[in-house]
């Protein structure tokens, strides 16, 4: 019974992120309570991970230098530094608690995904029936939650803040579900449950979910051979992409916005010189930009420009953890469109952009090497390590989604997935070592037997 309670406390940190108990001096989420309690308990039971100091000591040094250089404040730096530190230490303890059994951890995660998908389908079903209190969960205390219009009337977000958070958190389960359905397997869940996850995932109508589909396709191609499947997959992917583009307004608007900003250069062409013309001509230019650009697309592009300028000024170690908000004040493009969009001024709307802005080449190289060195590729159909490469690739889905879209370093227990990715590789290496030793022992026995016969 106690183990079940601890499991619930741990995974509530990953899945229950829609309730804020207070906003001052910082946002205190309900799921911080099990984290604090378990952190205290685990700290007495498990050894502190001293090796993480190789990462945190440089971050501390660079952070202090940037504070003295007035790129950051001590409050902003410590808030993010300690937040990341606690997240990394806590989930290190969590994997010690599970004895680094990545298969067990991932199996529990998959069970939670089934539950939130069922809630999501009920949400959509009761919306069609017009039963407000069974599809709008705001009255349950989910004060960082809201009904998102679009899709089939509403976009499924289940118990998550918004559909994009659903898409991010359930991304690994979506990978497993697609694999099970395409290759006729039942890893971690049945085919019926795989269909449930895929169906619910698509009904989020989230651009992040559609990005996840692309990532899943690429990862499966990498593992099963691009040459072997590309002839069939690419045309099907293009058909699916065209269908989504023409039938999902949210996706079309965001893609058109990205095209207008990154490819057509609408801001550069129409807003490079804000001093030209009078009030009416400048107002017309602003209206023209806003009419062609989706708000989310502009927010991301704005943070891209800010990150680029901040990186040019602080290329090696960035401007320090928690400093992106100050870079935002210096370089943001909001003035041109009347300060309409000030979203994500602290988290850069993307963890990759935030890492580059706040930690420079140091952070960028770290994340690239971390992903590369801990990735596991499929071997063959007869391999006994199937679950290793599946968990590795599934976890990589959420890591890439976070890097692309979610700028908060620790929101939704993100550090749990980083440790899962790392320990899956360690488990795989241990498996390979045992396998090699077993083969060596078998070979030695055969040599010994042959010598005896002779």
DRENKOL-364535 format. One record per atom (N, C-alpha, C, O): z, x, y. Coordinates in steps of 0.05 Angstrom, whole numbers, plus 32768, in hexadecimal, padded with zeros to 4 digits. Atoms other than C-alpha are relative to their C-alpha. Layout:
N
ZXY...
//
This chain:
454
800080117FE88000800080008000801180197FF1800C802C7FFF7FEE7FE98012803880307FE5800D80057FDD8011801C801B7FF37FFD7FCF805A80227FEC7FEE800D7FDC7FF7801D801280147FF47FAA801A803480057FFE801E7FF37FFB802E7FF980027FE37FD0801680767FF68018800F7FEC8016802580097FE87FF37FC0805E80867FE1800080037FD680078017801E80027FFF7F76805380747FF87FED80177FE67FF38026800780147FEB7F75801680A38005800D801B7FF48009802D7FFB7FF47FE67F95803E80DB7FEB801580077FE28016801E80147FEC7FFB7F63807780D47FE57FF480077FD97FFC801B801A800B7FFB7F25804D80D17FFF7FEB80167FE97FE58020800080107FE87F3B801E81077FF9801080197FEF8005802D80077FEE7FEA7F33805A81357FE2800280037FD880058019801D7FFE80007EEA805D81217FF27FE580087FDD7FE58014800E801A7FFD7EDB80128124800B7FED80157FFD7FDC801E7FF380127FED7F0C7FF081538003800D801B8017801A802180017FF27FE67EFA800981997FFB7FED80177FF17FF6802C800780147FEB7EF47FC881C180187FF5800E80167FE2801D7FE8800A7FF47F3C7FBF81D6800D801680108016802A80057FF37FED7FEF7F597FE48212801B7FF48008801C7FDD80127FE580097FF97FA47FDE821D80068005801E80157FF6802A7FFC7FFA7FE47FA37FFF82627FEA801280097FDD80207FFA80167FF07FF57F7280218291800A801680127FFA8027801A7FF57FEB7FEF7FA1804D82BA8017800E7FF1802780007FE480117FED7FF17FA9808882BC7FE680067FF17FD480147FFC80197FFD800F7F73808682867FFE7FE87FED80127FDA7FE98003801780127F5680528256800F80067FE5800980197FD77FF07FFD80197F88804A821D7FF87FEA7FED7FFE7FD27FF1800A801380147F68802881E180157FF97FEB802780097FE67FEE800980157F8C800181AC800180137FE8801580187FDC80017FEF80187F7480308176800C801C8005800C802D7FF37FF17FE77FFB7F98806A8199801C7FFF7FF2802780147FEC7FE58003800C7FD9804E817B8001800B7FE48012801C7FDF7FFF7FF4801A7FC9805D81327FFA801E80018005802E7FF180067FE47FFE7FAC80A08148801980108007801F80257FFB7FE87FF27FF87FEC80B4816B801580017FEA802180167FE57FEC800180168019809D81327FF980137FE9800980227FE080097FF080177FF080BE80FC7FFE801E80078004802F7FF680017FE47FF77FE680FE8125801C800D7FFE801F80237FF57FE47FF68002803281068129800780057FE38013801A7FDC7FF97FFD801D803A80FA80DE7FF180177FF37FFD80277FE580117FEC800C8000812680CA8007801C8009800580307FFA7FFA7FE57FF58016816080F78018800C7FF2801B80257FF27FE97FF680108056816680CE7FF880077FE3800680167FD580077FFE801D80318162808C7FEA80167FFC7FEA80227FE780167FEF80047FF3818D8097800080188013800C8016802980017FE77FF07FE581D380B27FED7FFD80187FD87FF18015801180027FE97FC981D980F87FE780117FFC7FE980287FF280197FF180047F7F81EF80F87FFC801680157FEF8011802A80007FEA7FEC7F858232811D7FE3800980077FDE8013801D801B7FF77FFB7F3A824081167FF27FF280177FE07FFC8023800D800E7FEA7F28820B81498006800D801B7FF98007802F7FFA7FF27FE77F488238817E7FE9801280087FE68018802080177FF07FF97F098263817A7FED7FF080127FDD7FFC8021801080117FEF7EE78227819B800F7FF9801A80037FF8802F7FF1800C7FEA7F1E820E81C8800A80158014800E800F802C7FF87FEC7FED7F34825081E77FEA800680147FEF8008802C80167FFC7FEC7EEF825E82057FFC7FE880127FF87FEB802A800380187FEF7EEB8216821D80157FFF801580107FF6802C7FEA80007FEC7F2E821E823F7FFB801580167FFF800F802D80067FEA7FED7F1A826082607FEA7FF780147FED7FF9802C801780087FEF7ED78244827980097FE8801280007FE680297FF780177FF17EFA8204828F801080088018800D7FFE802E7FEF7FF67FEA7F2D822982BA7FEF800E80157FF4800C802D80117FF37FED7EF7825482D97FF17FEC80127FEF7FF0802A800E80147FF07ED1821682EE80127FF0801280097FE780277FEC800D7FEE7F1081F7830B80048011801980048006802F7FFD7FEE7FE97F19823483377FE7800180117FE880068029801A80007FF17ECF823183497FFB7FE5800D7FE67FE180198002801B7FF57EDA81E8835E7FE97FF07FF57FDE7FDE800380148011800E7EA881CD832C800E7FE97FF280017FD67FE97FF1801380107EE081A4830C801C7FFE800B8024800E801C7FE480027FF97F28818D8314801180047FE780077FFF7FD17FEE7FFB80177F63819E82E880057FE67FF180077FE67FD87FFB801A800D7F6F815382DA7FE87FF87FEE7FEC7FF07FD780178008800F7F28814682C37FFC80127FE87FF580097FD280037FED80167F258185829980147FFB7FEA800C7FF97FD37FEB800380157F67817A82757FFD7FE57FF180027FE37FD98004801A800D7F57813182687FEC80017FE97FF17FF77FD380157FFE80147F1881428241800780167FEB800380127FD37FF97FEA80127F318184822480147FF77FEB80117FFC7FD37FEB800980127F6F816582067FF77FE97FEE7FFF7FE77FD7800B801680107F49812781EF7FF0800B7FE87FF480027FD280107FF480167F18815281C78012800F7FED800F800D7FD47FED7FF080107F50817F81AE800F7FEE7FEC80117FF47FD57FF1801380117F79814481947FEE7FF37FEB7FF67FF07FD48013800C80137F3C812481747FF980127FE97FF8800A7FD280077FEC80157F288163814F801780057FED801480067FD57FE87FFA80117F6F8172813780067FE87FEF800C7FEB7FD77FF98018800F7F7C812A81227FEE7FFC7FE87FF87FF87FD28012800580177F3E812380F77FFF80177FED7FF780147FD67FFB7FEA80137F4A816780DA80167FF97FED80147FFC7FD47FEA800980117F8C814C80C17FF87FE97FEE80007FE77FD7800A8016800F7F69810D80AA7FF280097FE67FF77FFE7FD1800E7FF680187F3C8134807B801380107FEE800E80127FD67FEB7FF580117F78815B8063800E7FEA7FF080147FED7FD87FF38017800D7F98811880537FEF7FF67FE97FFA7FEF7FD48012800980157F5B8104802A7FF880177FED7FE680147FDD80057FE880107F5C8149800A7FE3800980017FD780137FEE801C7FF87FFA7F17815580297FEC7FF37FEC7FD77FFE7FE78012800F80127EF981227FFA7FED7FEF80117FF37FD980188013800D7FEE7EBC811080237FF47FE77FF47FEE7FD48002800B8018800E7EA380DE7FEF80137FE98004800A7FD280097FED80157FFD7EE380B67FF480007FF6801D80007FDE8022800180077FE37EE380B880417FE87FEF80067FEA7FDB80148019800E7FF97E9B80A280447FFF7FE47FF37FF47FD27FFE8000801A800E7EA6806A801180117FEC801080097FD480127FEF80127FF07EDE804D803C7FF07FF8801A7FF17FE18022801080057FE87EB1805380797FEB7FEA7FFA7FE77FD8800A8014801480077E7A802C8055800C7FE47FFC7FFF7FD080037FF3801A80037EAB7FF4804480057FF3801B80017FDB801E7FFC800A7FE47EBD7FED808E7FE57FF6800C7FE47FE2801A801A80087FF57E737FEA809F7FF77FE57FF57FEB7FD480038007801A800B7E697FB0806F800F7FE9800E80047FD580157FEF80147FF27EA27F8A80917FF57FFA801B7FF27FE28023800980057FE47E887F9480D87FE47FF380007FDD7FE48012801A800C80027E427F8080C180037FE27FFA7FF47FD180057FFB801C80077E5C7F3F80A2800A7FF1801980017FDB801F7FF7800D7FE77E817F3080E37FE97FFC80147FE77FE88021801780027FEF7E417F3E81097FEE7FE97FF97FE47FDB800B8011801680087E197F0D80E0800D7FE580057FFF7FD2800E7FF180187FF97E4F7ED880E87FFD7FFA801E7FFA7FE48027800280037FE37E4C7EE581337FE57FF380077FE57FE18017801B800B7FFA7E017ED781357FFE7FE47FF67FF27FD280038002801B800C7E077E9B8107800F7FEB801080047FD580157FF180147FF07E3D7E7981307FF57FFD801C7FF97FE98029800E80037FE77E157E88816F7FEB7FEA7FFE7FE87FD9800F8014801480057DDD7E5E8152800C7FE47FFD80007FD080057FF2801A80037E0F7E278141800E7FF7801980177FE1801B7FF480077FE77E2B7E298187801E80008000802B7FF380117FE27FFF80027E737E388172800980198010800B802F80047FFB7FEA7FEE7E867E6481AD801780137FF78014802B7FF77FE97FEF80067ECA7E7C81957FFD800E7FE5800F801E7FDD80057FF280187EAC7E9481547FE9801580027FE280227FEF80137FEB7FFC7E777EC081738007801180197FFD8027801C7FF77FF17FE97E977ED481B5801E80087FFB802F7FF77FFD7FE67FF780087ED37EFE81A28012800A80168027801680117FF17FF67FE97EEC7F0E81E8801C7FF68001802E8004800A7FE5800B7FFF7F287EE081E18013800D7FEC802B80087FEE7FEF7FF280147F427F0B81A7800C801A800B801980287FFD7FF57FE87FF47F557F4281D87FEC801780017FF3802D800A80157FEB7FFF7F137F6981D37FF68002801D7FE17FF88023800580007FE47F147F78821D7FEB801580087FE38017802080167FEE7FFB7EDF7FAF82187FE87FF77FEF7FD980077FE58014800D80127EB07F7F81F47FF37FE9800F80007FDD8020800D80177FF47E7E7F4B82087FE87FF77FF07FDD80077FE18018800A800D7E467F1F81EE7FE8800C800E7FE6800B802780177FF47FF47E047F4381F97FE87FEE7FFB7FE07FE97FE48017801180027DC97F1682077FE780107FF87FE580287FFD80197FF380087D857F2481EA7FFA7FFA7FE280087FEB7FD580068003801C7D647F2881A67FFB7FE47FF87FE87FD780028003801C800A7D6C7EE5818280137FEE8010801D7FDA80047FED800F7FEF7D977ECA81BB801680128008801D801580207FEC7FEB7FFC7DCE7EFE81B37FF980177FEE7FEC80147FD980047FE980107DCC7F448198801B80067FF2803080077FFE7FE77FFC80107DFE7F528160800E801A800A8002802F800C7FEF7FE97FFB7E377F808174801A80007FF1802A80127FF27FE8800280117E6D7F678144801980058010801D7FF880257FE77FFA7FF27EB07F85815A7FFD8017801380108020801F80047FE97FEF7E907FBE81817FFB7FF7801D7FF37FE08022800380067FE37E8B7FC281CD7FE57FF480067FE37FE08015801B80097FFB7E407FB881CD7FEF80087FE87FF780187FD880117FFB80177E057FBB819C7FFB801E7FFB7FF880277FE480057FE380047DF9800681A98016800E7FF1801180207FE17FE97FF4800E7E3F801781907FFF7FF87FE3800780077FD180048009801B7E327FED81527FEB80127FF37FEF801C7FDC80167FF0800B7DF0801381488009801C7FFA800180287FE57FF77FE580047E1280568150801380037FE8800F80137FD77FEC7FFE80147E4E804A81237FF57FFA7FE47FFD80077FD1800A8009801A7E28802780EB7FE780117FF87FDC800C7FE380187FF080057DEE805A80EF8001800E7FE57FED800C7FD67FFF7FF3801A7E05808380B27FFD7FEC7FE97FF07FF17FD58002801480157E0D804380887FE37FF57FFF7FD97FEF7FE9801C800980007DC7802E809E7FEE80147FF17FDC800C7FE2800F7FEC800F7DAB8070808380047FFC7FE27FF07FFC7FD47FFA8004801C7DCD806580407FF27FE77FF67FE77FE77FE0800C801A80087DB4801D803D7FE280027FFD7FD67FF87FEA801D7FFC80027D6C8030804C7FF980117FE87FE6800B7FD980047FEF80187D708067801780027FEF7FE67FF17FF17FD57FFC801080187D8B80367FE37FE97FED7FFB7FE07FEA7FE58015801480037D5580037FF17FE5800D7FFA7FD580037FEA801A7FF380047D1A80337FF57FFE800E7FE57FE9800E7FD980017FF080187D2D805D7FB9800F7FF37FE8801680007FD47FF5801080167D4D80267F8E801A800D7FF5801C80127FDD7FE67FF480087D9480437F8D80177FEE800A80137FDB80197FE9800F7FF87DDA80297F97801780138009802E800F80017FEC7FEE7FF77DFE80637FB880137FF38013800B7FE880287FEA800A7FEF7E41804D7FD680017FE1800280177FD680028000801E7FFF7E2B80037FDA7FE97FF57FF07FD780047FE88015800D80107E007FD17FB47FE87FFB80127FE87FFF802A801980067FF17DB97FBE7FC780047FE880137FF97FE880297FFB80177FEF7DD17F7B7FE2800E8008801980087FFE802F7FF17FF77FE97E027F9D80107FEE801280127FF18013802A80137FF07FF17DCB7FCE80247FEE7FEE80117FE87FF58028801180137FF27D9F7F93803880107FF4801880067FF1802E7FEE800B7FEC7DDA7F76805F8002801380187FFF800A802F7FFD7FED7FEA7DE37FB680887FE68003800F7FE68003802880197FFC7FF37D997FC080967FF97FE780117FF07FEA8028800780197FF27D8F7F7780AA80117FFD801A80077FF7802F7FEE80037FE97DCC7F7680D87FFA801680157FFB8011802D80057FEA7FEE7DBB7FBA80F67FE87FFA80127FE98000802A801880067FF07D767FA4810C80057FEA80147FFA7FEA802A7FFA80177FEE7D937F64812B80128008801880187FF780287FF37FF77FE77DBA7F8E815D7FEC800180177FF48000802E80157FFD7FEC7D777F95818180078016801480028014802C7FF87FE97FEF7D927FD7819B7FEB80167FFE7FE1801C7FE980137FEA80007D63800E81B0800B80187FF07FFC80287FE57FF47FEA80107D95803E81907FFC7FFB7FE27FF9800E7FD380068007801C7D8C8019814E7FE480077FF87FDF80117FE2801C7FF980067D41802281527FFC801E80017FEB80287FF280017FE380017D4B806B8162800B800A7FE58001801D7FDA7FF47FF9801A7D77806E81247FEB7FFD7FEA7FEB800D7FD78015800480147D3D805280FB7FED80187FFF7FE680217FEA80127FE97FFF7D11808B8113800E80197FF4800180287FE67FF17FE9800A7D4780BE810380027FFF7FE17FFE80137FD47FFE8004801D7D5080A180BD7FE680077FF37FE580147FDE801B7FFA800B7D0580A580B07FFB801E7FFF7FF180287FEB80047FE37FFE7D0280ED80C78011800F7FEB800780217FDE7FEE7FF280137D3E8102809C7FF77FFB7FE37FF8800D7FD3800A8005801B7D2280E0805E7FE680107FFB7FE280197FE480187FF080037CDF8102806A8007801E7FFB7FFA802B7FEB7FF87FE480047D0281468070800A80057FE48007801A7FD97FF37FFD801A7D26813A802F7FED7FFA7FE87FF180057FD28012800780167CED811D80067FE4800B80037FD280077FF380197FF27FFD7CB3814580227FEE7FF180147FE47FDB800E8010800D7FEC7C8C813580617FE47FFB7FF67FD87FE67FFB801C800280097C48814280417FFD7FE97FEC7FE97FDB7FEC8001801480157C588114800780017FE3800A7FF37FD27FFF7FFB801B7FF77C6D80D7802F7FF47FFA801C7FF37FE28024800880057FE57C5180E080757FE87FEE80027FE57FDF80168018801080007C0F80BE806380077FE280017FF97FD2800D7FF8801C80017C34807D805580147FF9801680137FE380227FEA80067FED7C70808280837FF77FFE801D7FFF7FEC802B800880007FE47C4E809380C57FF17FE680087FF97FDB801C800D801A7FF87C1F805680C580147FE9800180137FD880137FEC801580007C58802880B1801380028017801B7FED80237FEE7FFC7FE97C85804680E77FF27FF780197FFF7FEB802B800F80087FE87C4F803C811B7FFD7FE1800280007FD680188001801E80007C467FF38106801A7FF48008801B7FE180187FE5800A7FFA7C917FE8810980068004801E80117FF3802B7FFB7FF97FE47C95800B814D7FF17FEC80137FFC7FE28026801080127FF07C5D7FE1816A800B7FE38000800C7FD680147FF5801B80037C7C7FA1814F801A7FFD8011801D7FEA801F7FE780007FF07CC07FB2816E7FFA8000801D80077FF2802D80067FFE7FE47CA17FC581AF7FF67FE6800C7FFC7FDF8023800C80187FF67C7B7F8481B680127FE87FFD800E7FD3800B7FEF801780067CB27F56819C801D80028008802C7FEE80077FE57FFD7FF77CF37F7381B580008009801D7FFC8020802380027FFA7FE47CF67F6F8201801280178009800A802880197FED7FEA7FF97D347F9D82067FF5801B7FFA7FF7802E800A800B7FE680087D117FD481E07FE8800780127FE5801E801A80187FFC7FF07CD07FCC820780088009801D7FFC801C80277FF87FFA7FE47CF47FCE824B800B801D80018005802C80147FF57FE57FFF7D1A800D82397FEB80167FFB7FEC802B800880157FED80067CDE8031821C7FED800380187FE58019802080117FFF7FE87CB4801E8259800E801080168001801E80257FF07FF27FEC7CEC803882858000801E7FFC7FFD802E800E80007FE480077CEF807A82607FE5800C80077FE380228011801B7FF67FFB7CA3808282657FFC8003801E7FF18017802780037FFF7FE37CA4807282B0800E8018800C80048024801F7FEF7FEB7FF47CDB80A582BE7FF8801C7FF67FF3802E800680047FE5800B7CCD80DF828F7FE280087FFF7FDC80208002801D7FF980027C8180DB82887FF17FFB80197FE2800C8023800E80067FE77C6780B782C5800C800C80197FFF800F802D7FF37FF37FE97C9A80D782F380027FED80187FFD7FF6802E800080137FEB7CA48098831B801380078018800C8003802F7FEE7FF87FEA7CE080B383427FF5801780107FF880188028800C7FE97FF27CBD80F483517FE97FF780127FE680028028801880097FF17C7E80D0836880067FEE80187FFA7FF0802D7FFB80137FEC7C9D80998390801A80058010801F7FF980257FE77FFC7FF27CE080B483A48007801D8006801E8024800B7FFA7FE47FFB7CD980FF83AD80098005801C801A801680217FF97FFC7FE47CDD80FA83F8800B7FE6800B7FFB7FD480127FF480197FF67D0E80C4840F7FFF7FFE801E80077FE98029800080017FE37D0280D584587FE67FF4800A7FE37FEE8022801A800A7FF77CBA80BD845A80007FE28004800B7FD37FF48002801C7FFB7CAB807A847880197FF4800C802E8001800D7FE9800E7FF57CD98048849780107FF27FEB800D7FF67FD37FEE800E80137D0D801A84787FF07FEF7FEC7FF67FEF7FD4800F801280117CD97FE9845D7FF1800F7FEA7FF180067FD3800F7FF180147CAF801E843A8013800C7FEB800C800D7FD37FED7FF580137CED803E841B800B7FEA7FEE800F7FEE7FD67FF6801780107D077FFA84057FEB7FF87FEB7FF27FF17FD48016800780137CC37FEB83E57FFF80137FE97FFB800B7FD280017FEC80157CC5802C83BF80177FFC7FEC80147FFF7FD47FE9800580117D0B801C83A57FFB7FE87FEE80017FE97FD68006801880107CF67FD7838E7FEC80067FEB7FEE7FFC7FD480157FF880137CB97FF5836C800C800F7FE98005800B7FD27FF37FF180167CE58026834580117FEE7FEF800F7FEF7FD67FEE8012800F7D187FF283317FF17FEC7FEF7FFA7FE47FDA80108013800F7CE17FC3831B7FF3800C7FE77FEC7FFD7FD4800D7FF380167CC47FF682EB8013800E7FEC800B80167FD77FED7FF0800F7D04801682D080177FEF7FF680257FE380067FE8800D800B7D387FF982A18018800F80088018802880097FE87FF37FF77D7E800782B9800A80167FEE8012802B7FF87FF67FEC80137D93802C827A7FEE801980007FF7802F7FFD80137FEA7FFF7D548056827E8005801280188004802A80177FFB7FF17FE87D63806A82C5801A80107FFE801B802780077FE67FF380037DAC807A82B57FFC801A7FF08008802E7FF780047FE880117D9580AA827E7FF08015800F7FF7802D800E80117FED7FF17D5F80C982A98010800E8016800E8026801B7FEF7FF67FEA7D9080D182E3801280167FF58015802B80027FEE7FEC800C7DC180F682B67FF180187FF57FFC802E7FF480107FEA80097D898120829A7FFA801380187FFD802C801580057FF07FE97D77813882E08019800F80098019802680107FE77FF47FF87DC0814482F1800780177FEE8010802D7FF77FFA7FEB80137DCA816C82B17FEE801880047FF8802F800380137FEA7FFC7D8C819582BE8008801180188008802A80167FF87FF17FE87DA381A88304801A800F7FFC801E802580057FE67FF480057DEA81B682EE7FFE80177FED800C802B7FEF80057FEA80137DD181E182B47FF48018800D7FFB802F8008800D7FEA7FF17DA5820A82E28015801080108013802880127FEB7FF37FF07DE28218830D8015800D7FEE802180227FF67FEB7FF580127E12822482D27FF680027FE47FFE7FF27FD2800E7FFF801A7DE782398297801080097FE8800C7FFE7FD27FF37FF580177E168260826B80167FEF7FF480167FE97FDC7FE9800E800A7E568238826580047FE5800E80197FD8800B7FFD80197FF37E4881FA828F80147FFF8016801D8014801F7FED80027FEA7E7681DF82C4801C7FF77FF6802D7FEF80067FE68006800A7EB081D0829580037FE37FF57FF67FD180007FFC801B800C7EC781958269800B7FED8015801D7FF480247FF780147FED7ECF815682927FF48002801C7FFB7FF3802E800B7FFA7FE57EA5817082CC7FE67FF180067FDD7FF2801D801A800C7FFB7E65814782C480017FEC80177FEE7FE980267FFE80147FEA7E7F811282F47FFD800D801C7FF38000802E80037FF27FE67E818146832C7FE4800A80047FDA800B801A801D7FF97FFF7E3B815E831B7FF07FE780087FDC7FE98016800E801A7FFA7E268115831F80017FFB801E7FED7FF3802A7FFE80057FE37E40811083667FEE801380107FE4800B802680117FED7FF17E17814D837A7FE27FFA7FFD7FD37FFD8010801D800080067DD4813F83597FF47FE57FF97FDC7FE47FF4800B8019800A7DCD80F583487FEA7FF580127FE97FFA802A8017800B7FF27D8F80CE835C80057FE3800A7FF27FD680137FFA801C7FF97DB2808C836B7FFB7FF9801D7FF47FE28023800480057FE37DAB809383B67FE47FF480057FE17FE28016801C80097FFB7D60808783B17FFD7FE27FF97FED7FD480068003801D80087D698042838F80197FF0800980207FDD7FFC7FEA80107FF47DA4802B83B9801A80017FF180297FED7FF27FE77FFD800F7DDC8044838C80057FE97FEC801B7FE07FE87FFE801780127DCD800C835B800C80087FE5801C7FF97FDA7FF67FF8801A7DDC8034831C8011801980028008802F80097FED7FE980007E1A80608319800D80027FE48022800F7FE17FF58000801B7E25805682CF8001801C7FF37FF1802D7FFA7FFE7FE880107E3B808D82A08002801A80117FF7802F800A7FFD7FE87FEF7E4C80BD82D9801380147FF48012802C7FFD7FEE7FEC800C7E8280DD82AE7FF6800A7FE57FFB80217FDF80077FF8801B7E6280DF82697FE280077FFD7FDA800D7FE7801C7FF880007E1980EC827B7FEE7FEF7FEF7FD67FF57FEC8010801280107E0280B3824E7FF5800C7FE77FE580007FD8800A7FF180177DF480E78219801280187FFB80188027800D7FEE7FE980067E22811881F57FF1801B80037FFD802F800B800F7FE77FFD7DEA814C81F47FFE8008801D8003801F802380027FFA7FE37DE08147823F801B8009800A801D801C801A7FE57FF97FF67E2B814A824A8008801C7FF68014802B80057FFA7FE5800B7E338187821C7FF2801580117FFE802A8018800F7FEC7FF07DFC81AB8242800C8003801C800E801980267FF580007FE47E1981978286801B800E80018020801E80137FE57FF77FFE7E6181A882768006801A7FF1801980287FF87FFB7FE7800F7E5C81E282447FE980137FFF7FEB80287FF380177FEE7FFE7E1781FF82517FF580097FE57FF67FFB7FD1800C7FF580197DF5822B821D801580047FEA800E80017FD27FEB7FFD80147E38823781FB80027FE77FEF80027FE97FD67FFD8019800F7E3F81EE81E77FE67FF87FF27FE77FEE7FDC80198007800C7DF581E481DA7FFB80107FE77FF380047FD280047FEF80187DF0821F81AA80147FF87FEA800C7FF87FD27FED800880147E30820981887FF77FE77FF07FF87FE77FD880078019800E7E1781C381797FE780037FEF7FE57FF77FDA80187FFB800F7DD381DB81628007800F7FE67FFD80087FD17FF87FF180187DF2820E813280117FEF7FEE800F7FF17FD57FEF801180117E2581DB811A7FEF7FED7FEF7FF47FEA7FD880118012800F7DEF81AA81077FEF800F7FEB7FED80067FD480117FF180127DC281DE80E8800F800C7FE8800680097FD17FF27FF280157DF6820480C0800E7FEE7FED80157FF67FD77FF1801380127E1881C680A37FEE7FEA7FF47FF87FD87FE780128014800A7DDA819F80917FFA80057FE27FF8801B7FD980067FFE801D7DCC819080477FE67FF17FFB7FE47FD98001801A800C80077D868182802F80007FF97FE2800B80077FD280028009801C7D76815D7FEF7FF280157FEF7FE080227FF8800B7FED80137D6781887FB37FEA7FF47FEF7FD27FFA7FF28013800D80127D46815E7F7D800D7FE77FF480257FE37FF97FF6801A800A7D4E811C7F58801680047FEB80267FF27FE67FED7FFB80167D77813C7F20801A800D800A802C80117FFA7FE87FF27FF67DAA815D7F4D80187FEE7FFF80167FD680047FE7800F80017DF281487F45800E7FFF801B80237FF3801E7FF37FFF7FE57E0181547F8F7FF37FEB80137FF57FEF802B800E80147FF07DDB81167FA780117FF6801780087FF4802E7FEF800B7FEB7E1680FB7FCE800580138017800A800A802D7FFC7FEC7FEB7E1D813C7FF57FE97FFD80157FEF7FFB802D801680017FEC7DD8813980157FFE7FE4800D7FF57FE280248000801B7FF47DDD80EE801F80147FFD8016800E7FF3802C7FEB80017FEC7E1F80F380457FF8801280187FFC800A802F80087FEE7FEB7E05812F806C7FEB7FF480127FEE7FF5802B8015800C7FF07DC6810C808380097FE6800E80017FE180257FF680187FF47DE980CA808F80128006801980107FF9802D7FEF7FF87FEA7E1D80EC80BB7FF1800C80177FF88009802E80117FF47FEB7DE7811280E07FF47FEA80117FEF7FEF8029800B80177FF07DCB80CE80F680127FFA801780097FF8802E7FEE80087FEA7E0A80BD811E80048018801380078013802B7FFD7FE97FEE7E10810481397FE8800180147FEC8005802C801880007FEF7DC88101815480007FE880137FF87FEB802A7FFF80177FEF7DD280BB816F801480048017800F7FFD802E7FEC7FFA7FEB7E1180D181947FF5801580147FF98012802C800C7FEC7FEE7DED810E81B07FEC7FF480137FEA7FFC802A8015800C7FF07DB580E281C9800B7FEC801480027FEB802B7FF980187FF07DDB80A681E4801D7FFE800980227FF4801F7FE480047FFA7E2780A881E3800D8019800B800E802E7FFE7FF77FE87FF37E4680D88214801E80067FFD8027801C80037FE37FFB80047E9080D08202800480117FE77FFB800A7FD17FFD7FEC80167EA5810B81D680107FF47FE9800A7FFC7FD27FEE800880157ED980E581AE80017FE27FFB800F7FD87FE97FFF801D80037ECB809A81B57FF87FF87FE47FE580037FD980068009801B7ECB80758173800680147FEA7FF980137FD57FF97FED80157EEA80AF814E7FEA80137FF97FE7801A7FE280187FF080067EAC80DA81558006801A7FF27FF680237FE17FF97FE7800D7ED08119814080037FFE7FE1800180117FD37FFE8004801D7EDA80FA80FB7FE580067FF37FE480117FDD801B7FFC800B7E8E80FD80F07FF9801E80017FEB80287FF080057FE37FFE7E8B81458107800E800F7FE9800280207FDC7FF17FF480167EC1815880D47FF37FF87FE57FF180087FD3800D800A80197E9E812D809E7FE780117FFB7FE280187FE480197FF180027E5D815280AB8007801D7FF67FFA80287FE47FF87FE580077E81819580A6800B80027FE4800380137FD47FF37FFF801B7EAB818680687FED7FF87FEA7FF180007FD38014800680147E70816880447FF180197FF87FEB801E7FE0800D7FE680067E4E81AC8049801380127FF0800A801F7FDD7FED7FF0800F7E8D81CF803180037FF67FE4800480067FD17FFE800B801B7E9381A07FF67FE780067FF07FE8800C7FD880197FFA800D7E4A81AC7FE67FFF801E7FF77FF780247FE17FFF7FE480077E5481F87FE7801380057FE9800D80167FD77FED7FFE80167E9081F17FB97FF37FF67FE67FF680027FD1800E800B80177E6681C67F8A7FEC80147FF57FEA80187FDD80147FED80087E2E81F97F89800C80197FF3800180237FE07FF37FE9800C7E5E82327F7B800A7FFA7FE48007800B7FD27FF78007801B7E7C820D7F407FE97FFD7FED7FEA80057FD58018800380107E3781FC7F277FF4801B7FF87FEC801F7FE1800A7FE680067E2082447F2C8012800F7FEC8008801C7FDA7FEE7FF480127E5F825C7F097FFE7FF57FE47FFF80037FD08003800D801A7E55822A7ED17FE680097FF27FE6800F7FDA80197FF6800B7E0D82407EC88003801D7FF77FF880257FE27FFB7FE480077E2382897EC7801080027FE6800A80127FD57FF0800080187E57827A7E937FF07FF87FE77FF380047FD28011800980167E2482557E687FED80167FF87FE9801B7FE080137FEA80067DF3828F7E6D800F80167FF1800480227FDE7FF07FEB800E7E2A82C17E5980077FF87FE3800680097FD17FFA8009801B7E3D82967E1D7FE880027FEE7FEA80097FD780187FFE80107DF582937E077FFA801D7FF97FF180227FE280057FE380057DEE82DF7E0D8013800A7FEA800C80197FD87FEC7FF880137E2F82E87DE67FF97FF57FE47FFB80047FD08007800C801A7E1882B87DAF7FE8800E7FF37FE780127FDB80177FF2800A7DD582DC7DA98007801B7FF67FFC80247FE27FF77FE580097DF8831F7DA4800F7FFE7FE5800C80107FD47FF1800480197E2583047D6C7FEE7FFB7FE97FF280057FD38014800680157DEA82E97D457FF280197FF77FED801D7FE0800F7FE880067DC6832B7D4A801280147FF08009802A7FE9
//
